[in-house]
Structure formats: C-alpha cells, structure tokens
Amino acid sequence: MSIPNKDVLIAEATAQTGLSDFGDIWFFDNIDTLIPSLNAQARLSEAGLYGARNMIVSALVNRLRHVELVKQNPEILNEDVKVRAVLSGLPRTGSTMLHRMLAAAPELTAVRWYETQNYVPLPGEIPGDPEPRKQAAEGILAYMLEAIPELMSIHPMSITQPDEEVIILGQLFSSSMIESTYYVPDYANWLSGQDARPAYEDLIQILQSLQWQDKSRRGKSWVLKTPGHLMSMDTVLDVFPDAKIVMTHRDPVSTVPSYCSMEASLYKLGTETVTREMIGEFWIKRLHQWLEHFMSIRSQSDPSRFIDIKYEEMLQSPSEVGARVLKFAGLPMSAEIKSGMAEWIEANRREHRAPHNYHIEDFGLTADEIRAKFSRYISEYND
C-alpha cells in the first residue's frame, strides 16, 4: 500500500469539512513532491502509512477551515501582529527553554502546542473557549507519549506551553517538521530550493487569526522559535522587519547526536526500519546545510538585529540571560516579568525530568567527524 495522489486526499478533506476553497494553492506543488518521497524513502509501517496520510489530510482540513474563517470574519486581516523576537539555532541548544521563559513575560505571547495542532476553532467551538482543541491535543499527546515515552525527557511537552510554529508551517508543507517526522531526504533537499515567502506570509495571517481568537493577545508582541528558521533566515529577516534574531549556540558534538537520538524516537512513530546510521548520515549533513545558509545570510545582514546566547549561559544563569534578551528586544525588565520567568524556571528545571541517554557511536558518527564538519561554525561561535 502507499499514500494516494494529492487529488484523493483533497477529496477526503473537502468531504470532511464540506468546504472546497483552499485560497492560494501555492503549496499543492509541495504535496506533489512530498508524496513520492514518503512512498519511496520513508519506509512507512502500516501505522506510519496511516499517520502520514492523516497528516496531509488534517493539514488540508485546517487550511480549508482557516480560509473559511477569514472569509466569514475579514476583520482578522486587520489584526496588527508584532513579532518582537525570533529564536533559532541548532536543535538541542536551549532554545525551547529560552522561548518558554520569554513567553512567560506578560508583554509577550507565543503559539501554544494545542494551537499548532488545530490553529482554527473546531466546528461548534464557542468563541473564546478552545476547550475542544485542547481535548483533541491531549489525545494526540497521549498517543505520542504511549508510543515514545522517552519524549518527555528529550523535549518536555504540554498542550498549553509555547511550542514551535514549525508545526504550523509543516501543515503548509513548508518546514523542517516533515523531515523531522518522516525520513524523506529527497523532499528535504527539494524544499531547500523553494521560496519560503508564501509560507511565512501565510504564517502571519495565521498569527493574525490566533490573535483575533484570543483577545488577551492584543497589544502583546509575539516571540517565535524554531531551528527550522535557519534555512529561511533571509525570509524571516524580510517578513518580520522589526524582529530581533536570538541565536542559541552549543557545541555540535553535543547537539548533533542529541538531535539524532530525538529523531530516532520520532521516526519510530512511522517505521522501525530507518536505521540509526541512516539518521546520523542524513542529519549531520542537513544541520550543517542549515547552519551554512544561516551564516551566509547573517554575514550580509545588519549585525544589530542579532544576539548570541550560549547554552552554558542558559543553564547557569537563565534569569540573567532572559533579561539580556528582553533588553535587546526593547522590552525593559519589570518585577512582573522577572517573577513570571522565575516561576517558569522553577517549574521546569532539568532535574525534574529523566535523563536523556544516547551515544554518539549509535549513529555511526564520531566527535572528530562532527568537529570537522562544523569547523567554521565552531570557530565563529563556539570557541
């Protein structure tokens, strides 16, 4: 069995919703490229085949509902979305901790995990009460944790915690989410050559919708975060012209195998036959590609838009790092912000979670190989 062509999945989404207007269908080409890669490379199990097909249909359903929501409520497009900061860096560099800590500031907001799963109200949902979406997210998270219980020690998750808008971009078939969920190197390489602007312009409209849905967000600034922004940093700088870029850093000898371990867990949802050696071979190249693109764009950009944060600083002095980033982003520290960050830090200490165990050799990699591959990055940012 295999995933059918796009037209079959579109018909399924329209049947589920009774809707047919996808708006601008720029992302249809992405689906046409993704499906062959899933069928030929991802080595999908029966459960993986179901999950991948459902992923595509669910994304199409969300798109249909979003377009309809905006048509019925055109004032959504009048929402003034201000993005104060965009966090990025290699995975496993402390960006999740910093993102959630910053989002605890009363003046800031971020996309919550349950919103990444369904960024549009579900049918029958009472305006201002997203409980149906929270319940749906609880079910998704419970399934993930049953299948990969080690996930909470790798990437702590809660349906109401801030999480990565990469998941929303993934539902536009335009982010690192898909290659992080399924082994699709051909699709990943193809995506690197595509214009990211349509996806980010749609993301802005989705942020407008989320802000319209939750009136408490009005007047606040958004803080975004995902390592996947590295491969689209030129677009990020352009579409969020007032945002500061917060780059988190950690020795790739630690980050690369840690991320490979996370990927080994995530891939298990769809297959047991993607080997750890395949994961190591793909991700050392892919992460290097992201960083090289980022460093090229940064070298041509206004240096005043960037701040660098080291992982060790985050562990040793999280409050001080948070205050420094907020000041850089133009948000002065207040007692309320300081209290909010302190509460988050205390509730989310690393020692409250099980250790994340992995070995670099499991992925066919060596420390010397990683150092050689990332030598330019290490010399510029991690010496």
FENJO-V765422 format. One record per residue. N is the residue number from 1. RES is the residue in one letter. OMEGA is omega in whole degrees, -180 to 180 (* if undefined). NEAR is the number of other ideal C-beta (glycine too) atoms within 12 Angstrom. D_LAST is the distance of its C-alpha to the last C-alpha in Angstrom with 1 decimal. Layout:
N_RES_OMEGA_NEAR_D_LAST / N_RES_OMEGA_NEAR_D_LAST
//
This chain:
1_M_180_13_50.1 / 2_S_177_20_47.6 / 3_I_-178_32_46.5 / 4_P_-178_21_49.2 / 5_N_-174_20_48.7 / 6_K_-175_29_47.7 / 7_D_178_16_51.3 / 8_V_-178_19_52.2 / 9_L_175_32_49.3 / 10_I_179_30_50.1 / 11_A_179_17_53.7 / 12_E_180_23_52.6 / 13_A_180_32_50.5 / 14_T_178_23_53.4 / 15_A_179_16_55.9 / 16_Q_-171_22_53.8 / 17_T_-172_27_53.6 / 18_G_-179_13_56.7 / 19_L_-178_25_54.5 / 20_S_-176_18_53.9 / 21_D_178_22_52.0 / 22_F_-174_29_48.3 / 23_G_177_26_47.9 / 24_D_-174_19_45.8 / 25_I_179_22_45.4 / 26_W_-174_23_42.4 / 27_F_179_35_40.7 / 28_F_177_26_43.5 / 29_D_179_22_42.0 / 30_N_179_37_38.9 / 31_I_-180_39_41.3 / 32_D_178_23_43.1 / 33_T_-178_28_39.9 / 34_L_-172_41_38.6 / 35_I_177_35_41.9 / 36_P_179_21_42.0 / 37_S_176_30_38.4 / 38_L_-177_40_39.3 / 39_N_-174_24_42.5 / 40_A_-170_19_41.1 / 41_Q_-169_32_37.7 / 42_A_178_37_37.2 / 43_R_-173_27_39.6 / 44_L_169_33_41.0 / 45_S_177_21_43.1 / 46_E_178_15_46.2 / 47_A_179_17_44.3 / 48_G_177_33_41.5 / 49_L_177_25_44.0 / 50_Y_-178_19_45.6 / 51_G_-179_30_42.3 / 52_A_178_40_41.1 / 53_R_180_33_44.5 / 54_N_178_25_44.6 / 55_M_-180_36_41.1 / 56_I_-179_39_42.4 / 57_V_180_29_45.7 / 58_S_178_32_44.2 / 59_A_178_43_41.9 / 60_L_177_39_45.0 / 61_V_178_32_47.0 / 62_N_179_40_44.4 / 63_R_179_44_44.5 / 64_L_-179_32_48.3 / 65_R_179_34_48.5 / 66_H_-180_39_45.9 / 67_V_179_30_47.9 / 68_E_179_26_51.1 / 69_L_180_34_49.7 / 70_V_178_28_48.8 / 71_K_-179_18_52.2 / 72_Q_-177_18_53.9 / 73_N_-174_20_51.8 / 74_P_178_16_50.8 / 75_E_175_16_49.8 / 76_I_-176_28_46.5 / 77_L_175_21_45.4 / 78_N_179_15_46.0 / 79_E_180_27_43.3 / 80_D_-179_20_40.7 / 81_V_177_34_37.3 / 82_K_176_29_34.5 / 83_V_-175_36_30.9 / 84_R_-176_32_28.8 / 85_A_174_45_25.4 / 86_V_180_48_24.0 / 87_L_175_52_21.1 / 88_S_-175_47_19.2 / 89_G_175_45_16.1 / 90_L_173_47_16.1 / 91_P_175_41_18.7 / 92_R_-179_33_18.1 / 93_T_179_41_15.4 / 94_G_-177_40_17.9 / 95_S_178_44_19.5 / 96_T_179_37_22.9 / 97_M_-178_39_22.7 / 98_L_180_49_21.7 / 99_H_-177_46_24.3 / 100_R_178_39_27.1 / 101_M_179_43_26.4 / 102_L_-178_49_26.5 / 103_A_176_40_29.6 / 104_A_177_33_31.3 / 105_A_-176_40_31.7 / 106_P_-178_23_35.3 / 107_E_-176_29_34.6 / 108_L_175_38_32.5 / 109_T_-179_35_33.4 / 110_A_177_41_32.0 / 111_V_179_41_33.5 / 112_R_-173_33_34.7 / 113_W_-179_36_34.7 / 114_Y_178_32_38.5 / 115_E_178_37_38.5 / 116_T_-179_41_36.2 / 117_Q_177_36_38.9 / 118_N_-177_39_41.7 / 119_Y_177_44_40.9 / 120_V_177_38_44.6 / 121_P_178_32_47.2 / 122_L_179_29_49.2 / 123_P_180_19_52.9 / 124_G_-179_10_54.9 / 125_E_179_20_51.9 / 126_I_180_13_53.0 / 127_P_180_17_51.1 / 128_G_180_13_48.6 / 129_D_-176_15_48.8 / 130_P_-176_27_46.3 / 131_E_178_20_47.4 / 132_P_178_21_48.4 / 133_R_177_33_44.9 / 134_K_179_24_43.5 / 135_Q_177_19_45.9 / 136_A_179_27_45.0 / 137_A_177_30_41.3 / 138_E_179_21_42.1 / 139_G_179_18_43.9 / 140_I_-178_27_41.0 / 141_L_179_29_38.5 / 142_A_178_18_41.0 / 143_Y_-179_20_41.4 / 144_M_-177_28_37.6 / 145_L_175_23_37.2 / 146_E_-179_15_40.3 / 147_A_-178_22_38.9 / 148_I_-176_26_35.3 / 149_P_-180_17_35.5 / 150_E_-175_24_31.9 / 151_L_-176_27_30.8 / 152_M_177_24_30.9 / 153_S_-179_23_28.4 / 154_I_-177_30_26.0 / 155_H_-177_35_26.6 / 156_P_-173_26_29.1 / 157_M_174_32_31.8 / 158_S_-174_22_34.7 / 159_I_-178_28_37.1 / 160_T_177_22_36.8 / 161_Q_172_30_33.0 / 162_P_177_39_31.1 / 163_D_-168_35_29.7 / 164_E_174_38_28.4 / 165_E_174_47_30.6 / 166_V_-180_40_29.4 / 167_I_176_39_32.5 / 168_I_176_40_34.8 / 169_L_177_40_33.3 / 170_G_177_37_33.8 / 171_Q_169_39_37.4 / 172_L_176_43_37.5 / 173_F_-171_46_36.2 / 174_S_179_43_33.2 / 175_S_179_42_30.1 / 176_S_-179_40_27.8 / 177_M_-174_33_30.1 / 178_I_180_41_32.5 / 179_E_176_41_30.1 / 180_S_-180_37_28.6 / 181_T_-179_39_32.2 / 182_Y_-180_43_33.7 / 183_Y_-175_38_32.6 / 184_V_-175_41_33.4 / 185_P_179_27_31.2 / 186_D_179_24_33.8 / 187_Y_180_39_34.0 / 188_A_180_37_30.2 / 189_N_178_19_30.0 / 190_W_-177_23_33.0 / 191_L_-179_36_31.7 / 192_S_-179_26_28.6 / 193_G_-177_17_31.2 / 194_Q_177_26_33.2 / 195_D_-178_20_33.4 / 196_A_-174_36_31.9 / 197_R_-179_22_33.8 / 198_P_180_26_37.0 / 199_A_-178_37_35.1 / 200_Y_175_38_33.3 / 201_E_175_26_36.6 / 202_D_177_36_38.2 / 203_L_178_42_35.5 / 204_I_180_34_36.4 / 205_Q_178_32_40.0 / 206_I_174_40_39.3 / 207_L_175_39_37.4 / 208_Q_180_31_40.5 / 209_S_179_37_42.6 / 210_L_178_39_40.7 / 211_Q_177_32_40.9 / 212_W_-180_31_44.7 / 213_Q_-177_35_45.2 / 214_D_-174_28_43.7 / 215_K_180_14_45.0 / 216_S_-180_14_42.8 / 217_R_-178_30_39.9 / 218_R_-178_20_41.5 / 219_G_177_17_39.9 / 220_K_175_27_36.6 / 221_S_-179_32_33.5 / 222_W_169_41_31.7 / 223_V_-176_43_28.1 / 224_L_-179_48_27.2 / 225_K_164_45_24.5 / 226_T_173_42_23.7 / 227_P_-179_43_20.9 / 228_G_177_45_23.7 / 229_H_-180_45_23.5 / 230_L_-175_41_20.5 / 231_M_179_38_23.2 / 232_S_-171_39_25.5 / 233_M_177_36_23.3 / 234_D_178_24_25.6 / 235_T_179_31_28.5 / 236_V_-179_43_26.9 / 237_L_-176_30_26.3 / 238_D_-174_22_29.8 / 239_V_175_28_31.8 / 240_F_-170_34_30.2 / 241_P_-179_17_30.1 / 242_D_-176_21_29.8 / 243_A_170_35_27.0 / 244_K_-179_37_23.6 / 245_I_-178_41_20.8 / 246_V_-176_41_18.5 / 247_M_178_42_15.4 / 248_T_-173_42_14.1 / 249_H_174_37_10.8 / 250_R_-180_36_10.2 / 251_D_179_25_9.0 / 252_P_176_40_11.7 / 253_V_175_27_12.9 / 254_S_-173_30_14.3 / 255_T_-174_38_15.3 / 256_V_179_43_17.1 / 257_P_177_37_19.5 / 258_S_179_37_20.1 / 259_Y_176_40_21.2 / 260_C_177_43_23.2 / 261_S_177_36_24.9 / 262_M_180_31_25.8 / 263_E_177_42_27.2 / 264_A_178_35_29.2 / 265_S_-178_32_30.8 / 266_L_-180_33_31.5 / 267_Y_-180_36_33.0 / 268_K_178_31_35.4 / 269_L_-175_33_37.3 / 270_G_-177_36_38.5 / 271_T_172_29_38.4 / 272_E_-172_19_38.0 / 273_T_169_17_37.7 / 274_V_-172_34_34.3 / 275_T_178_21_32.6 / 276_R_177_28_29.1 / 277_E_176_17_28.4 / 278_M_179_27_29.4 / 279_I_180_38_27.1 / 280_G_-179_33_24.1 / 281_E_-179_24_25.1 / 282_F_-169_36_25.6 / 283_W_176_43_22.7 / 284_I_178_35_19.9 / 285_K_-175_26_21.4 / 286_R_180_36_22.2 / 287_L_176_42_18.9 / 288_H_178_30_17.3 / 289_Q_178_29_20.3 / 290_W_-176_39_19.7 / 291_L_180_38_16.1 / 292_E_178_25_17.2 / 293_H_-180_28_20.1 / 294_F_-177_38_18.2 / 295_M_177_28_15.8 / 296_S_180_19_19.0 / 297_I_-178_28_20.9 / 298_R_-179_29_18.4 / 299_S_-179_16_18.2 / 300_Q_-172_14_22.0 / 301_S_178_21_22.3 / 302_D_-177_15_22.8 / 303_P_-178_14_19.4 / 304_S_180_13_21.4 / 305_R_-172_27_21.8 / 306_F_170_32_18.2 / 307_I_-177_30_16.3 / 308_D_-179_29_13.0 / 309_I_179_39_13.2 / 310_K_-179_27_10.9 / 311_Y_-178_33_13.0 / 312_E_176_18_12.8 / 313_E_-180_25_14.2 / 314_M_-178_35_16.9 / 315_L_-174_22_18.0 / 316_Q_-174_13_18.1 / 317_S_-175_21_19.7 / 318_P_-179_31_21.0 / 319_S_-180_29_23.7 / 320_E_178_22_21.6 / 321_V_178_32_19.2 / 322_G_179_40_22.4 / 323_A_-180_26_24.0 / 324_R_179_26_21.1 / 325_V_179_44_21.3 / 326_L_178_36_25.0 / 327_K_179_22_25.2 / 328_F_-179_27_23.0 / 329_A_176_37_25.4 / 330_G_-179_20_28.3 / 331_L_-177_29_29.6 / 332_P_178_15_30.3 / 333_M_176_25_30.0 / 334_S_179_16_33.4 / 335_A_-179_12_34.9 / 336_E_178_18_35.6 / 337_I_-179_28_32.1 / 338_K_180_24_30.7 / 339_S_-180_18_33.4 / 340_G_179_26_32.7 / 341_M_-180_37_29.0 / 342_A_178_23_29.8 / 343_E_179_19_32.5 / 344_W_-179_30_30.2 / 345_I_-178_28_27.5 / 346_E_-177_17_30.3 / 347_A_-172_19_31.9 / 348_N_179_27_28.9 / 349_R_-178_16_27.0 / 350_R_-178_21_25.2 / 351_E_177_11_27.5 / 352_H_-178_13_30.4 / 353_R_176_18_29.6 / 354_A_180_14_29.9 / 355_P_177_14_26.7 / 356_H_-174_24_25.3 / 357_N_178_14_25.7 / 358_Y_179_28_24.5 / 359_H_-177_18_23.4 / 360_I_-177_27_21.2 / 361_E_-179_17_24.0 / 362_D_-174_21_26.4 / 363_F_178_31_25.1 / 364_G_-177_22_25.3 / 365_L_173_36_21.5 / 366_T_179_19_19.3 / 367_A_-180_21_15.7 / 368_D_179_13_15.5 / 369_E_-179_23_17.2 / 370_I_179_34_14.8 / 371_R_-180_24_11.7 / 372_A_-178_18_13.8 / 373_K_-175_27_15.1 / 374_F_-172_35_12.0 / 375_S_-179_20_10.1 / 376_R_178_20_10.4 / 377_Y_-179_37_9.2 / 378_I_-178_26_6.0 / 379_S_-178_13_5.5 / 380_E_-169_19_7.0 / 381_Y_-173_28_6.1 / 382_N_175_28_3.8 / 383_D_*_13_0.0
//
